[in-house]
Amino acid sequence: MRYCALLPPSYDAQPKRTYPVLYFLHGIFENEQTFIDAGAWNLVEHLRERGTIGEFIIVTPDGGSTFFINSRDGRRPWESFFTTEFIPQIEKRYRIAAARASRAVGGVSMGGYGALHLAFAHRQLFAAVAVHSPAIMKTLPPGLMSGGLASSRLAALTDTFGRPLDAAYWQTKNPLTLAAHAPLAGMKIYFDCGREDDYGFDSGAVALDKTLTARRIRHEFHLYPGGHGWVFVAQHLPASLEFVWKAFEKK
């Protein structure tokens, strides 16, 4: 698996120091370098210089179009590999404080879906999750089942959720489904979305907010003006990074 590991300024100068880690997952048709190419790393450095956040490692793995879960046909077991092999190896290779309290997961769009799923399904691994414009839906759009979506998007979905798309499998992996019953008390949860999200993910974010509120699970949710993409993310990424840093501080 390709990945980028973004190390804090003191990493080389303090060889005995260990750091918390944020695993940040990209959107569909993006890759492990998008966080850098989109300018997010510049935002991180700016926030550190201002003293808004402290030092932690950011790891951006490549997930292809897997939605960061195991595919229905078993041929792309991304989730299993990530949780049982990738994380242990990364935290052995770099000086990471390998403990739940020092581990967070975040993401954008498809990566937001993946981060929420991983945090809710593997609560023993992550203390915090913070995402933007997560690709979550209450119900499957009719176009998915009829093949009415653009071929590239439909192919990405069916590669993961079955060909033809297995609605039952999709539902079991849906972060909304997990949010309704997973033991989430104590987890730090942040998510936001644009009111004019191009894919209608705002309705899924509102549904997630209602589900967590009904269960009295503490979380932070914002519905902001804006659409879908890195223009929106760049405006609100500082808030999620600050949220993650505060979660690390309170470990």
C-alpha positions as CSV (number, residue, x, y, z in Angstrom):
1,M,0.0,0.0,0.0
2,R,1.3,3.4,-0.9
3,Y,1.2,6.1,1.8
4,C,2.7,9.4,2.9
5,A,3.9,9.9,6.5
6,L,4.0,13.6,7.4
7,L,6.3,14.1,10.3
8,P,6.3,17.0,12.7
9,P,9.2,19.5,12.9
10,S,10.8,18.1,16.0
11,Y,10.8,14.5,14.8
12,D,14.5,14.3,13.9
13,A,15.7,16.6,16.7
14,Q,14.0,14.6,19.5
15,P,14.7,10.9,18.7
16,K,13.2,9.6,22.0
17,R,9.9,11.4,21.6
18,T,6.8,9.6,20.5
19,Y,3.8,11.2,18.8
20,P,0.1,10.8,18.3
21,V,-1.1,9.9,14.8
22,L,-3.9,10.9,12.6
23,Y,-4.8,8.5,9.7
24,F,-6.3,10.7,7.0
25,L,-8.3,9.1,4.2
26,H,-8.7,10.6,0.7
27,G,-11.8,11.0,-1.5
28,I,-12.8,8.8,-4.5
29,F,-10.5,9.1,-7.5
30,E,-7.8,10.7,-5.3
31,N,-4.7,9.1,-3.7
32,E,-2.3,9.2,-0.8
33,Q,-0.7,12.4,-2.1
34,T,-3.9,14.4,-2.3
35,F,-3.5,15.8,1.2
36,I,-0.3,17.4,0.1
37,D,-1.3,18.3,-3.4
38,A,-4.5,20.0,-2.2
39,G,-2.5,22.3,0.1
40,A,-3.7,20.7,3.4
41,W,-0.1,20.2,4.6
42,N,0.4,23.9,4.3
43,L,-2.6,24.5,6.5
44,V,-1.1,22.1,9.1
45,E,2.2,24.0,9.2
46,H,0.3,27.3,9.5
47,L,-1.7,26.0,12.4
48,R,1.4,24.7,14.1
49,E,3.2,28.0,13.7
50,R,0.2,29.8,15.2
51,G,0.2,27.4,18.1
52,T,-3.4,26.3,17.4
53,I,-2.3,22.6,17.2
54,G,0.6,20.8,18.5
55,E,2.8,18.1,16.9
56,F,1.4,14.8,15.7
57,I,2.1,12.5,12.7
58,I,-0.3,12.4,9.8
59,V,-0.4,9.2,7.7
60,T,-2.3,9.2,4.4
61,P,-2.8,5.7,3.0
62,D,-3.9,5.0,-0.5
63,G,-7.3,3.4,-0.6
64,G,-8.1,3.4,-4.3
65,S,-11.9,3.4,-4.7
66,T,-12.4,0.8,-1.9
67,F,-14.4,3.1,0.5
68,F,-11.7,1.9,2.9
69,I,-13.7,-1.3,3.7
70,N,-13.5,-5.0,2.7
71,S,-15.0,-5.5,-0.7
72,R,-18.1,-7.7,-1.0
73,D,-16.3,-10.3,-3.1
74,G,-13.4,-10.5,-0.7
75,R,-10.8,-9.6,-3.3
76,R,-9.9,-6.3,-1.8
77,P,-9.8,-6.7,2.0
78,W,-8.6,-3.1,2.6
79,E,-10.2,-2.8,6.1
80,S,-8.7,-6.0,7.4
81,F,-5.3,-5.2,6.0
82,F,-5.4,-1.7,7.4
83,T,-6.4,-2.6,10.9
84,T,-4.3,-5.8,11.4
85,E,-1.2,-5.2,9.3
86,F,-0.8,-1.6,8.1
87,I,-1.4,0.2,11.5
88,P,1.0,-2.1,13.4
89,Q,3.7,-1.7,10.8
90,I,3.4,2.0,10.6
91,E,3.5,2.4,14.3
92,K,6.6,0.2,14.5
93,R,8.4,2.1,11.7
94,Y,7.7,5.6,13.1
95,R,7.8,6.7,16.7
96,I,4.1,6.7,17.3
97,A,2.5,6.3,20.7
98,A,0.8,3.1,19.7
99,A,-2.3,3.4,21.9
100,R,-6.0,4.1,21.3
101,A,-5.8,7.5,23.1
102,S,-3.1,8.6,20.7
103,R,-4.8,7.5,17.5
104,A,-7.4,9.3,15.4
105,V,-8.9,8.8,11.9
106,G,-10.2,11.4,9.5
107,G,-11.1,11.9,5.9
108,V,-12.9,13.6,3.1
109,S,-16.0,12.4,1.1
110,M,-15.3,8.7,0.5
111,G,-12.6,9.0,3.1
112,G,-15.1,10.5,5.5
113,Y,-17.3,7.4,5.0
114,G,-14.3,5.2,5.6
115,A,-13.1,7.1,8.6
116,L,-16.5,7.0,10.3
117,H,-16.9,3.3,9.5
118,L,-13.5,2.4,10.8
119,A,-14.0,4.5,14.0
120,F,-17.4,3.0,14.7
121,A,-16.5,-0.6,13.8
122,H,-13.1,-0.6,15.5
123,R,-13.7,1.6,18.6
124,Q,-10.8,-0.2,20.3
125,L,-8.4,1.4,17.8
126,F,-9.4,5.1,17.6
127,A,-10.1,7.7,20.2
128,A,-11.3,10.3,17.8
129,V,-12.8,10.7,14.3
130,A,-13.1,14.0,12.3
131,V,-14.4,14.1,8.8
132,H,-15.6,16.5,6.1
133,S,-18.5,15.9,3.6
134,P,-18.7,12.2,4.4
135,A,-20.2,10.1,1.6
136,I,-23.1,8.7,3.7
137,M,-26.7,8.2,2.6
138,K,-29.8,7.1,4.4
139,T,-31.0,5.1,1.3
140,L,-29.5,4.1,-1.9
141,P,-30.4,6.4,-4.9
142,P,-32.5,4.6,-7.5
143,G,-29.7,5.3,-10.1
144,L,-27.4,2.9,-8.2
145,M,-29.7,-0.1,-8.6
146,S,-30.7,0.7,-12.2
147,G,-27.2,1.6,-13.4
148,G,-28.3,5.2,-14.0
149,L,-25.2,6.8,-12.5
150,A,-22.1,7.8,-14.4
151,S,-20.2,4.6,-15.3
152,S,-17.0,5.5,-13.3
153,R,-18.9,6.1,-10.1
154,L,-21.1,3.0,-10.5
155,A,-18.0,0.9,-11.2
156,A,-16.3,2.2,-8.1
157,L,-19.4,1.3,-6.0
158,T,-20.0,-2.1,-7.5
159,D,-16.3,-3.0,-7.1
160,T,-16.7,-2.6,-3.4
161,F,-20.4,-3.4,-2.7
162,G,-21.0,-6.2,-5.2
163,R,-21.9,-6.6,-8.8
164,P,-24.8,-6.2,-9.0
165,L,-24.7,-3.9,-6.0
166,D,-25.6,-5.8,-2.8
167,A,-27.9,-3.5,-0.9
168,A,-27.8,-5.6,2.3
169,Y,-24.0,-5.5,2.4
170,W,-24.1,-1.8,1.7
171,Q,-26.4,-1.3,4.7
172,T,-24.3,-3.4,7.1
173,K,-21.3,-1.2,6.3
174,N,-23.1,2.1,6.4
175,P,-21.8,4.4,9.2
176,L,-25.4,5.4,9.8
177,T,-26.2,1.7,10.6
178,L,-23.2,1.5,12.9
179,A,-24.0,4.8,14.6
180,A,-27.4,3.4,15.7
181,H,-26.0,0.6,17.8
182,A,-22.2,0.7,18.1
183,P,-20.8,1.5,21.7
184,L,-19.6,5.0,21.0
185,A,-19.7,6.6,24.4
186,G,-16.5,8.5,25.0
187,M,-15.4,8.7,21.4
188,K,-14.6,12.2,20.1
189,I,-16.7,12.7,16.9
190,Y,-16.6,15.7,14.5
191,F,-18.2,16.0,11.1
192,D,-19.3,18.8,8.8
193,C,-20.9,19.1,5.4
194,G,-22.0,21.7,2.9
195,R,-25.7,22.6,2.7
196,E,-25.4,22.6,-1.1
197,D,-23.3,19.3,-1.3
198,D,-23.2,18.2,-4.9
199,Y,-24.1,14.6,-4.0
200,G,-26.7,15.3,-1.4
201,F,-24.4,14.0,1.4
202,D,-25.7,16.8,3.6
203,S,-28.9,14.7,4.2
204,G,-26.8,11.8,5.4
205,A,-24.8,14.1,7.7
206,V,-28.0,15.5,9.2
207,A,-29.3,11.9,9.7
208,L,-26.1,11.0,11.5
209,D,-26.4,14.0,13.7
210,K,-30.0,13.0,14.6
211,T,-29.0,9.4,15.3
212,L,-26.2,10.3,17.6
213,T,-28.3,13.0,19.3
214,A,-31.1,10.5,19.9
215,R,-28.6,8.1,21.6
216,R,-27.1,11.0,23.6
217,I,-23.7,10.4,22.0
218,R,-21.7,13.6,22.3
219,H,-20.4,14.9,19.0
220,E,-19.7,18.1,17.1
221,F,-21.6,18.7,13.8
222,H,-21.8,21.7,11.5
223,L,-23.8,22.3,8.3
224,Y,-22.1,25.1,6.5
225,P,-22.8,27.0,3.3
226,G,-21.0,25.4,0.4
227,G,-20.7,22.4,-2.0
228,H,-18.5,19.4,-2.2
229,G,-14.8,19.3,-2.7
230,W,-11.5,20.7,-1.5
231,V,-12.6,24.3,-1.6
232,F,-15.1,23.5,1.1
233,V,-12.6,21.2,3.0
234,A,-9.9,23.9,3.0
235,Q,-12.3,26.3,4.8
236,H,-13.0,23.9,7.6
237,L,-10.0,21.6,7.9
238,P,-8.4,23.8,10.6
239,A,-11.5,23.1,12.8
240,S,-11.2,19.3,12.5
241,L,-7.4,19.4,13.0
242,E,-7.9,21.5,16.2
243,F,-10.6,19.0,17.3
244,V,-8.2,16.1,16.8
245,W,-5.4,17.9,18.7
246,K,-7.7,18.6,21.7
247,A,-8.6,15.0,21.7
248,F,-5.0,14.0,21.9
249,E,-4.3,16.6,24.6
250,K,-7.1,15.1,26.8
251,K,-5.8,11.6,26.6
